[in-house]
Amino acid sequence: MEFKYVAIILLIALLVHPYFTADETLKLPFIWKCLITPCFAFIDLLATYLPRVSPIQSYQIDYYCINYLVKAVPLLLAPYADTDLFYELENNVESKKIYSSETFSITLFSSAPVHYHSTALSPFAIFIHGGGFLIGSSEMYSPVTKYMALKSGRPIASIDYRLAVEHLYPSAIDDCIEATRWMLSHAKEFGLDPDDVVLVGDSKSIFKQVIPVYPVLSMHNFRSDSYTTYRNDPPGFLKRSLMYRYFSHYIAGNDSLVPFFYDHSHLSRETQSHFRCDSSTDPTCINIACGGSECRSDKETAVTKLFDKLLRDPYLCPIALTAEHAQYLPPVNLAICRADVLRDESLVFEQILRKYNIKVSLKMFNCYHVQFSSFLLKDYSSEITNYVVDLISECRSDKETAVTKLFDKLLRDPYLCPIALTAEHAQYLPPVNLAICRADVLRDESLVFEQILRKYNIKVSLKMFNCYHVQFSSFLLKDYSSEITNYVVDLIMISVIPITKYYLIWELSSIESQNIYTSANFNITVYSKNRQLTDLRPFAIFIHGGGFIFGNGGRYSIVTQYFAYNSNRVIASIDYRLAPEFTYPAASDDCIVATRWLLSHAKEYGLDSEDVVLVGDSAGGNLVLSTAMNISQMEKRQVFKHVVPVYPVLTLHNFRSDSYTTYKHDPAGILSRRLMLRYWSYYILGNDSLVENFLEHSHISRETQEYFRCETSSDPDCINIACGGSDCRSDKKTAVTDMFDKLLRDPYLCPIAITPEIAKYLPPIYLAVCRVDVLRDESIVFEKVLSRYNVNVSLKMFNCFHAEFAFFIFKGMDIAITKYVLDLL
């Protein structure tokens, strides 16, 4: 049935074809152009083999048909195209016509906004399209130029030149030269660097260039191996007979020269000898022309006279290059296809360039003619296109500079650039699951990294999503896909579920949570069992850890739910302001104010303000102590039932204790000494500028060191708090020591500096600490300080590491420290 309709359309085309002029074809509705012109092209194809049958007389009509066929191609090829890449090019590359005249026009394609008259000049490339000198335009090749602009980062200036058959040789080359000169002289107006230009041309368009892509170079030998093997061109894009027609139309404006090309009678005996080595004594001679009597005309004709000149013209036939023309040529990088009639002339041209000491490279790809511009089609190799992009990008400097020396090391550092992974670094890597976005500048490096991981036998998977960079964290926005986020969640669940007490997760899901207060500074969320009681309920206030710079109640919800589920208390969790945006005393102030608010509004939520426990871990342990000290001191009574600091942060006085020294690299990888020092620095100043002072202990003055040491003290109960020795202090008074002379005496920042007056009203303190923790020893000292001031204090040490308090959800983990805290509730 479908064949019947095709046959009808072909019949209509056959009948109307002879009577259509070019102008009449232009008046056709576009849909008819899309239907009729492919048929015209089919008939023209028949004409190549059956010239007597074809009623076609005007070849101008043929090329109008081809141009309309080009417009129809996107419709025909849409199901086979990489639409994602197409839209990426459309959305990320701008195009603007920057010059137009009667002979040529220039369109600039750029993946970044063009900064006109900018002092920071950008390198760029000039692209000249192919099309057999007869068809093509910047618009037709815009996917190629957009792709090169996007992938290379260079703006691409695309030149439109006059086409045959209306404009014969040397119109096209004259236009390209003039347009290139104009581009170079006006480059700076568009923020482009005229001293850093790459010339790119595909097929039949330009003759003097840096990156010729399967170029047309010669009319000397139409019987080479490639012309013979691929004369019928299996893909059907460039047959030998079609190449004859292209040359004939470019030179004569019609196909009158085609028969001469067929029998090589355009080549005179003299010209053949000039381009052959048979009688040459030059050891560097290269055979350019076809050899033998069948490859020439022994008669002098108007055609041989014409070609005696044309075949020696390097602007028409670059293969006829002379030493004079070659002396200023830049490096030439030939990119050619194996299955192409033009292949062999590039191989010969490479030899000629080497003969004249031109820096030349030739790269042959397993492709066919026009595949350079077929990268948008699915399953088609874009290898030759990407090769050209890499050449345009100029991914290296040929000069050794301080910058190249620096990056010679950095680019080999797999900790900075994981793509530089070595076998040594890869041997212990776990499975890697890459999740990437299609519309992301970082996409391609992940594709390469996947290959590198496979090379080293790392179990790897890569999943690409239709998203853009940061969409992983944009799942809260309406109408935004959370596919990549859900994928990561699924991976986490798959890896975590086998080691998770998943039954516990279901139990804790019965705990209700309610945000009862929100302000600019703090939030309060209450977790409780789903049950109604008439009596006031005891509650606990939980303050999360996170080094004062990260964390929130939501992240710790599994902990607060666990306590709410397994105790008789409601758990109130406080979110406070975090460093580095908010430095000390912001967090401490927020926790104090939030706790006061809870105590004063407790009855509104059925809570008993006379039965309150404070719990906090790590930095949260510091904050529950400062909260308890402040409120108890202000109220002059024991406000809280007791306080439970879990491996709390207590002091800035001694970063060289036994625990800080033994576990400075933290075997568990959670809290190293340097990381703790960074936390302190961010909490105090909002940056990491104090880290080196802490490492050298130059933040402590001699006076402050003596104040917290017992060497000169007559008190028999004195306790050494600060690090001892001259290497644990600064003997010079600096702005840093002046600042810490005050901070190290502030018990709300350093609870270990508590005074008897503040300790007087403190409730019982239950310290829960881990043996494998840099913070361990300061809790041991703190217990002694509290005992000295008659505070009811207990210290329990567990065989755990920092943060293990919150790991009870995992199978096989020792939850003794968590149960200890639970029992105190």
ZAMARGU-4260 file (C-alpha; in steps of 0.2 Angstrom, whole numbers, plus 5000, padded with zeros to 4 digits):
<rodrens>
0) 5000/5000/5000 | 5014/5012/5005 | 5023/5008/4989 | 5008/5013/4978 | 5009/5030/4986
5) 5027/5032/4983 | 5025/5026/4965 | 5011/5039/4962 | 5022/5053/4969 | 5037/5047/4958
10) 5026/5047/4943 | 5019/5065/4947 | 5037/5071/4949 | 5042/5063/4933 | 5028/5071/4923
15) 5031/5089/4931 | 5050/5089/4932 | 5054/5095/4914 | 5041/5109/4915 | 5047/5117/4932
20) 5059/5131/4932 | 5069/5136/4947 | 5057/5150/4951 | 5042/5139/4950 | 5050/5126/4962
25) 5053/5140/4974 | 5034/5144/4974 | 5029/5126/4979 | 5022/5124/4997 | 5035/5118/5009
30) 5026/5101/5011 | 5026/5098/4992 | 5045/5103/4992 | 5048/5090/5005 | 5039/5077/4994
35) 5043/5082/4976 | 5062/5086/4978 | 5067/5069/4985 | 5059/5062/4969 | 5068/5075/4958
40) 5084/5069/4966 | 5080/5051/4963 | 5076/5055/4945 | 5093/5065/4943 | 5101/5049/4950
45) 5094/5039/4936 | 5100/5052/4924 | 5118/5048/4929 | 5116/5030/4923 | 5102/5033/4910
50) 5105/5050/4902 | 5095/5046/4886 | 5079/5042/4897 | 5080/5058/4908 | 5070/5073/4901
55) 5081/5084/4912 | 5089/5099/4903 | 5092/5112/4916 | 5105/5107/4930 | 5100/5122/4940
60) 5084/5114/4944 | 5093/5099/4950 | 5103/5109/4963 | 5087/5118/4969 | 5080/5101/4972
65) 5095/5096/4982 | 5094/5111/4993 | 5075/5108/4996 | 5080/5090/4999 | 5092/5096/5013
70) 5077/5105/5021 | 5067/5089/5020 | 5081/5078/5028 | 5078/5084/5046 | 5060/5078/5044
75) 5066/5061/5037 | 5080/5058/5049 | 5072/5064/5065 | 5068/5047/5071 | 5086/5042/5070
80) 5094/5058/5077 | 5101/5061/5094 | 5088/5074/5099 | 5096/5077/5116 | 5112/5083/5108
85) 5102/5093/5095 | 5093/5103/5109 | 5109/5104/5119 | 5117/5113/5104 | 5101/5124/5101
90) 5101/5129/5119 | 5119/5132/5122 | 5126/5140/5107 | 5122/5157/5100 | 5123/5162/5082
95) 5124/5179/5074 | 5128/5185/5056 | 5141/5198/5059 | 5145/5203/5041 | 5136/5201/5024
100) 5140/5207/5006 | 5136/5202/4989 | 5150/5189/4988 | 5151/5182/5006 | 5144/5183/5023
105) 5151/5177/5040 | 5141/5170/5054 | 5148/5168/5072 | 5144/5154/5083 | 5149/5154/5101
110) 5145/5144/5117 | 5148/5160/5128 | 5142/5177/5125 | 5153/5187/5113 | 5161/5202/5122
115) 5162/5215/5109 | 5178/5226/5110 | 5184/5216/5125 | 5202/5217/5130 | 5202/5199/5135
120) 5203/5191/5117 | 5197/5174/5114 | 5205/5162/5101 | 5193/5156/5087 | 5191/5145/5072
125) 5186/5149/5054 | 5175/5136/5046 | 5172/5134/5028 | 5158/5122/5023 | 5159/5109/5009
130) 5146/5104/4996 | 5155/5101/4980 | 5157/5119/4977 | 5138/5119/4972 | 5127/5117/4988
135) 5128/5121/5006 | 5128/5135/5018 | 5132/5141/5036 | 5114/5136/5040 | 5115/5119/5033
140) 5131/5116/5043 | 5126/5125/5059 | 5125/5108/5069 | 5143/5105/5065 | 5149/5123/5069
145) 5138/5123/5085 | 5145/5106/5090 | 5163/5113/5087 | 5159/5129/5097 | 5152/5120/5111
150) 5165/5106/5113 | 5180/5116/5109 | 5175/5132/5119 | 5181/5142/5104 | 5169/5154/5094
155) 5168/5148/5076 | 5166/5160/5062 | 5157/5151/5047 | 5160/5158/5030 | 5146/5158/5016
160) 5154/5160/4999 | 5147/5161/4981 | 5142/5144/4973 | 5143/5136/4956 | 5135/5134/4944
165) 5131/5153/4944 | 5149/5158/4950 | 5164/5148/4943 | 5181/5146/4949 | 5190/5156/4957
170) 5174/5165/4965 | 5173/5153/4980 | 5192/5154/4984 | 5192/5173/4981 | 5177/5175/4993
175) 5185/5164/5006 | 5201/5173/5006 | 5193/5190/5007 | 5181/5184/5021 | 5196/5177/5031
180) 5206/5194/5028 | 5190/5203/5034 | 5188/5192/5049 | 5206/5194/5054 | 5206/5213/5053
185) 5190/5215/5063 | 5192/5201/5075 | 5196/5212/5090 | 5179/5221/5088 | 5171/5204/5093
190) 5183/5200/5107 | 5193/5188/5096 | 5211/5185/5095 | 5218/5187/5077 | 5234/5179/5082
195) 5226/5163/5088 | 5215/5156/5073 | 5212/5139/5067 | 5206/5136/5049 | 5194/5121/5047
200) 5186/5116/5031 | 5177/5100/5026 | 5177/5092/5008 | 5177/5104/4994 | 5177/5121/5001
205) 5194/5128/5005 | 5212/5125/4999 | 5224/5133/5011 | 5220/5128/5029 | 5225/5120/5045
210) 5212/5106/5047 | 5206/5100/5030 | 5193/5086/5033 | 5192/5074/5018 | 5197/5088/5006
215) 5196/5089/4987 | 5214/5091/4982 | 5217/5085/4964 | 5210/5083/4947 | 5226/5073/4942
220) 5221/5055/4945 | 5203/5049/4945 | 5209/5031/4944 | 5218/5030/4960 | 5214/5015/4971
225) 5201/5024/4982 | 5193/5032/4966 | 5191/5014/4959 | 5186/5005/4975 | 5173/5017/4980
230) 5168/5024/4963 | 5150/5019/4967 | 5151/5024/4986 | 5141/5011/4996 | 5133/5025/5007
235) 5128/5034/4991 | 5135/5052/4996 | 5150/5054/4984 | 5152/5043/4969 | 5166/5046/4956
240) 5154/5051/4943 | 5146/5064/4955 | 5164/5071/4959 | 5166/5073/4940 | 5150/5084/4939
245) 5155/5094/4954 | 5172/5099/4946 | 5164/5102/4929 | 5151/5113/4936 | 5164/5123/4947
250) 5175/5126/4932 | 5163/5127/4917 | 5146/5130/4925 | 5139/5114/4916 | 5143/5095/4915
255) 5153/5097/4898 | 5169/5092/4906 | 5162/5075/4913 | 5167/5065/4898 | 5185/5071/4898
260) 5186/5066/4916 | 5179/5049/4913 | 5193/5045/4900 | 5206/5057/4908 | 5208/5066/4891
265) 5209/5083/4901 | 5227/5078/4905 | 5240/5082/4891 | 5256/5072/4889 | 5266/5086/4895
270) 5256/5089/4911 | 5256/5071/4915 | 5275/5070/4913 | 5276/5085/4924 | 5267/5077/4938
275) 5275/5059/4936 | 5292/5053/4941 | 5295/5041/4926 | 5308/5052/4918 | 5313/5062/4934
280) 5330/5062/4942 | 5323/5070/4958 | 5325/5057/4972 | 5311/5066/4982 | 5299/5066/4967
285) 5281/5060/4971 | 5269/5053/4958 | 5253/5064/4958 | 5245/5061/4940 | 5238/5045/4934
290) 5251/5035/4924 | 5250/5027/4907 | 5244/5032/4890 | 5226/5028/4895 | 5227/5042/4907
295) 5231/5057/4895 | 5227/5064/4879 | 5240/5064/4866 | 5231/5077/4856 | 5232/5096/4860
300) 5214/5102/4863 | 5206/5117/4871 | 5202/5106/4886 | 5220/5101/4888 | 5226/5119/4886
305) 5214/5124/4899 | 5220/5110/4911 | 5238/5113/4908 | 5236/5129/4918 | 5222/5123/4930
310) 5232/5107/4936 | 5247/5118/4940 | 5236/5130/4951 | 5238/5126/4969 | 5223/5137/4974
315) 5212/5125/4963 | 5222/5109/4966 | 5232/5110/4982 | 5241/5094/4978 | 5251/5105/4965
320) 5259/5115/4979 | 5276/5122/4976 | 5290/5126/4988 | 5286/5145/4986 | 5268/5143/4991
325) 5273/5131/5005 | 5286/5141/5014 | 5273/5150/5025 | 5260/5136/5028 | 5255/5133/5046
330) 5254/5115/5052 | 5242/5105/5042 | 5231/5091/5051 | 5222/5080/5038 | 5207/5070/5044
335) 5201/5058/5031 | 5189/5043/5029 | 5194/5026/5023 | 5179/5023/5013 | 5180/5039/5002
340) 5185/5042/4984 | 5195/5056/4990 | 5206/5046/5002 | 5221/5043/4991 | 5224/5061/4986
345) 5226/5066/5004 | 5239/5052/5006 | 5249/5059/4992 | 5246/5077/4998 | 5254/5072/5015
350) 5270/5066/5006 | 5271/5083/4997 | 5269/5093/5013 | 5283/5083/5021 | 5294/5085/5006
355) 5292/5104/5009 | 5295/5102/5027 | 5278/5107/5032 | 5273/5100/5049 | 5259/5088/5044
360) 5249/5074/5052 | 5236/5063/5044 | 5223/5053/5053 | 5212/5040/5044 | 5195/5035/5051
365) 5184/5021/5048 | 5170/5032/5040 | 5163/5037/5024 | 5162/5054/5015 | 5151/5067/5025
370) 5152/5057/5041 | 5161/5072/5049 | 5144/5081/5049 | 5133/5065/5053 | 5137/5065/5072
375) 5119/5070/5076 | 5113/5053/5070 | 5111/5039/5083 | 5123/5025/5082 | 5135/5035/5070
380) 5153/5037/5075 | 5157/5055/5079 | 5176/5050/5080 | 5181/5061/5066 | 5171/5076/5072
385) 5178/5074/5090 | 5196/5073/5082 | 5193/5090/5074 | 5186/5097/5090 | 5201/5092/5099
390) 5212/5100/5086 | 5202/5116/5087 | 5203/5116/5106 | 5222/5117/5106 | 5223/5107/5123
395) 5241/5111/5126 | 5255/5124/5127 | 5271/5121/5117 | 5280/5133/5129 | 5286/5128/5146
400) 5280/5141/5159 | 5278/5142/5178 | 5260/5137/5175 | 5264/5121/5164 | 5277/5116/5177
405) 5264/5117/5191 | 5251/5107/5181 | 5263/5094/5176 | 5262/5089/5194 | 5244/5093/5197
410) 5236/5084/5182 | 5245/5068/5188 | 5238/5069/5205 | 5223/5057/5207 | 5217/5066/5223
415) 5214/5082/5213 | 5210/5074/5196 | 5203/5057/5199 | 5203/5054/5180 | 5222/5053/5183
420) 5220/5037/5192 | 5234/5024/5192 | 5234/5005/5195 | 5242/5007/5212 | 5228/5019/5218
425) 5214/5009/5209 | 5218/4992/5217 | 5208/4994/5233 | 5194/5004/5226 | 5176/4998/5230
430) 5162/4998/5216 | 5159/5015/5208 | 5142/5020/5203 | 5142/5036/5192 | 5127/5047/5191
435) 5128/5061/5178 | 5118/5073/5169 | 5117/5075/5150 | 5116/5094/5150 | 5132/5096/5160
440) 5149/5102/5155 | 5156/5088/5167 | 5147/5074/5157 | 5161/5069/5146 | 5174/5067/5159
445) 5163/5055/5168 | 5162/5045/5152 | 5181/5044/5151 | 5183/5040/5169 | 5171/5025/5167
450) 5183/5018/5154 | 5198/5021/5165 | 5189/5012/5179 | 5185/4997/5168 | 5203/4997/5162
455) 5209/4994/5180 | 5195/4981/5183 | 5185/4991/5195 | 5167/4987/5196 | 5158/5002/5188
460) 5141/5008/5182 | 5137/5024/5174 | 5119/5031/5173 | 5115/5046/5163 | 5100/5057/5166
465) 5091/5070/5157 | 5095/5084/5169 | 5107/5098/5172 | 5121/5101/5185 | 5114/5103/5203
470) 5098/5095/5198 | 5102/5081/5211 | 5098/5093/5225 | 5084/5102/5216 | 5071/5088/5220
475) 5061/5100/5232 | 5056/5111/5217 | 5039/5108/5209 | 5039/5100/5192 | 5058/5096/5193
480) 5063/5078/5190 | 5070/5070/5205 | 5075/5055/5195 | 5094/5056/5198 | 5091/5059/5217
485) 5080/5044/5218 | 5093/5034/5209 | 5106/5039/5222 | 5094/5035/5236 | 5090/5018/5229
490) 5109/5014/5228 | 5111/5020/5246 | 5096/5009/5252 | 5103/4994/5242 | 5120/4996/5250
495) 5114/5000/5268 | 5099/4989/5270 | 5109/4973/5271 | 5118/4981/5286 | 5103/4990/5293
500) 5091/4985/5307 | 5077/4989/5295 | 5064/4982/5307 | 5069/4997/5319 | 5066/5009/5305
505) 5048/5003/5304 | 5046/5004/5323 | 5052/5022/5324 | 5041/5027/5310 | 5027/5027/5322
510) 5035/5042/5331 | 5026/5059/5328 | 5036/5074/5325 | 5030/5092/5326 | 5039/5109/5323
515) 5033/5119/5337 | 5043/5135/5335 | 5053/5143/5321 | 5063/5159/5321 | 5077/5167/5311
520) 5089/5160/5323 | 5083/5143/5329 | 5069/5129/5327 | 5062/5117/5339 | 5055/5100/5334
525) 5046/5089/5346 | 5046/5070/5344 | 5034/5059/5354 | 5024/5043/5355 | 5007/5043/5348
530) 4997/5043/5364 | 4986/5054/5374 | 4990/5058/5392 | 4982/5070/5405 | 4998/5072/5415
535) 5012/5082/5410 | 5026/5072/5402 | 5045/5073/5406 | 5055/5078/5391 | 5073/5079/5385
540) 5081/5093/5375 | 5093/5086/5362 | 5106/5097/5354 | 5115/5089/5338 | 5133/5089/5334
545) 5142/5093/5318 | 5158/5103/5323 | 5147/5119/5324 | 5147/5120/5305 | 5134/5107/5299
550) 5120/5095/5305 | 5102/5098/5309 | 5088/5090/5319 | 5082/5081/5303 | 5099/5073/5300
555) 5098/5067/5319 | 5080/5062/5318 | 5084/5043/5319 | 5092/5047/5336 | 5078/5057/5343
560) 5065/5045/5337 | 5074/5031/5345 | 5075/5040/5361 | 5056/5045/5360 | 5051/5027/5356
565) 5061/5018/5369 | 5059/5031/5384 | 5045/5039/5393 | 5051/5056/5387 | 5046/5068/5373
570) 5062/5073/5364 | 5063/5092/5359 | 5077/5094/5346 | 5085/5111/5343 | 5091/5118/5327
575) 5104/5133/5329 | 5113/5144/5318 | 5129/5136/5310 | 5147/5143/5307 | 5155/5149/5296
580) 5141/5161/5293 | 5137/5163/5311 | 5152/5162/5323 | 5153/5161/5342 | 5143/5164/5352
585) 5128/5162/5339 | 5126/5144/5342 | 5127/5145/5361 | 5115/5160/5362 | 5102/5151/5351
590) 5103/5135/5362 | 5101/5145/5378 | 5086/5156/5371 | 5078/5140/5363 | 5079/5131/5380
595) 5072/5145/5389 | 5058/5146/5377 | 5054/5128/5379 | 5055/5129/5398 | 5043/5144/5398
600) 5031/5136/5386 | 5032/5118/5391 | 5015/5116/5398 | 5007/5122/5382 | 5013/5106/5374
605) 5009/5095/5389 | 5028/5095/5395 | 5034/5095/5413 | 5047/5109/5415 | 5052/5102/5431
610) 5058/5085/5424 | 5070/5090/5410 | 5086/5081/5404 | 5099/5089/5392 | 5108/5078/5379
615) 5120/5083/5366 | 5134/5074/5356 | 5151/5081/5351 | 5148/5100/5347 | 5131/5097/5354
620) 5139/5091/5370 | 5148/5108/5371 | 5132/5117/5369 | 5121/5108/5382 | 5135/5112/5394
625) 5135/5130/5390 | 5116/5130/5391 | 5115/5121/5408 | 5129/5133/5415 | 5120/5149/5409
630) 5102/5144/5414 | 5107/5137/5431 | 5118/5152/5435 | 5104/5164/5430 | 5091/5154/5440
635) 5102/5151/5455 | 5096/5133/5455 | 5097/5116/5447 | 5085/5118/5433 | 5088/5102/5424
640) 5087/5084/5431 | 5104/5080/5423 | 5115/5084/5408 | 5122/5070/5396 | 5136/5077/5386
645) 5141/5063/5373 | 5160/5064/5368 | 5159/5083/5370 | 5170/5097/5363 | 5177/5105/5379
650) 5193/5114/5376 | 5205/5124/5366 | 5219/5122/5379 | 5228/5106/5373 | 5229/5099/5356
655) 5244/5088/5361 | 5236/5077/5373 | 5238/5058/5372 | 5222/5056/5363 | 5225/5070/5351
660) 5242/5063/5347 | 5237/5044/5346 | 5221/5047/5336 | 5226/5062/5326 | 5223/5053/5310
665) 5207/5044/5317 | 5207/5026/5311 | 5188/5027/5309 | 5190/5042/5297 | 5177/5053/5306
670) 5186/5066/5317 | 5205/5069/5314 | 5215/5082/5324 | 5216/5094/5309 | 5198/5092/5306
675) 5194/5097/5324 | 5205/5112/5323 | 5196/5118/5307 | 5180/5116/5316 | 5186/5127/5330
680) 5193/5140/5318 | 5177/5141/5308 | 5167/5142/5324 | 5178/5157/5331 | 5183/5167/5315
685) 5172/5160/5301 | 5187/5153/5291 | 5202/5141/5294 | 5215/5155/5297 | 5218/5148/5315
690) 5222/5130/5311 | 5241/5133/5310 | 5241/5143/5326 | 5232/5128/5334 | 5244/5116/5327
695) 5259/5126/5334 | 5250/5131/5350 | 5254/5149/5346 | 5237/5154/5351 | 5241/5152/5370
700) 5251/5166/5378 | 5264/5162/5392 | 5252/5170/5405 | 5237/5160/5400 | 5247/5144/5399
705) 5253/5147/5417 | 5235/5151/5422 | 5230/5134/5417 | 5245/5124/5423 | 5250/5119/5441
710) 5269/5122/5440 | 5268/5138/5449 | 5252/5134/5459 | 5252/5132/5478 | 5234/5124/5476
715) 5236/5105/5480 | 5220/5102/5470 | 5226/5111/5455 | 5223/5102/5438 | 5234/5104/5423
720) 5222/5109/5409 | 5234/5118/5396 | 5248/5109/5386 | 5264/5112/5395 | 5282/5117/5389
725) 5289/5131/5379 | 5283/5123/5363 | 5265/5124/5368 | 5264/5143/5369 | 5269/5159/5361
730) 5281/5170/5370 | 5276/5185/5359 | 5261/5194/5362 | 5250/5195/5346 | 5233/5199/5341
735) 5229/5180/5342 | 5236/5178/5359 | 5226/5193/5365 | 5210/5186/5358 | 5213/5169/5366
740) 5218/5176/5383 | 5199/5180/5384 | 5192/5165/5375 | 5202/5152/5384 | 5194/5158/5400
745) 5176/5158/5393 | 5167/5143/5400 | 5153/5145/5387 | 5166/5142/5374 | 5177/5130/5383
750) 5167/5122/5397 | 5184/5115/5404 | 5187/5133/5410 | 5172/5132/5422 | 5173/5142/5438
755) 5167/5137/5455 | 5153/5151/5454 | 5146/5144/5438 | 5148/5126/5444 | 5138/5129/5460
760) 5121/5126/5453 | 5125/5113/5440 | 5114/5097/5440 | 5123/5080/5439 | 5134/5078/5423
765) 5135/5061/5415 | 5149/5060/5403 | 5149/5047/5389 | 5165/5046/5380 | 5174/5035/5367
770) 5191/5027/5369 | 5196/5030/5351 | 5193/5048/5350 | 5204/5064/5349 | 5192/5072/5362
775) 5193/5058/5375 | 5207/5065/5386 | 5198/5082/5388 | 5183/5073/5396 | 5194/5065/5408
780) 5201/5081/5413 | 5184/5089/5414 | 5178/5076/5426 | 5192/5080/5438 | 5188/5099/5436
785) 5169/5096/5440 | 5174/5084/5455 | 5185/5097/5462 | 5170/5109/5462 | 5159/5096/5470
790) 5148/5094/5455 | 5140/5077/5454 | 5149/5069/5439 | 5151/5052/5431 | 5162/5047/5417
795) 5158/5031/5407 | 5171/5026/5393 | 5166/5015/5379 | 5176/5005/5366 | 5169/5015/5352
800) 5175/5029/5340 | 5168/5047/5338 | 5150/5047/5331 | 5146/5029/5335 | 5133/5035/5347
805) 5122/5038/5331 | 5126/5022/5322 | 5115/5010/5332 | 5104/5008/5317 | 5118/4997/5309
810) 5119/4978/5311 | 5134/4973/5321 | 5138/4990/5329 | 5141/4991/5347 | 5126/5001/5354
815) 5132/5002/5372 | 5135/5021/5372 | 5118/5024/5364 | 5109/5012/5377 | 5119/5021/5391
820) 5111/5038/5386 | 5094/5030/5384 | 5095/5023/5401 | 5098/5040/5408 | 5082/5046/5400
</rodrens>
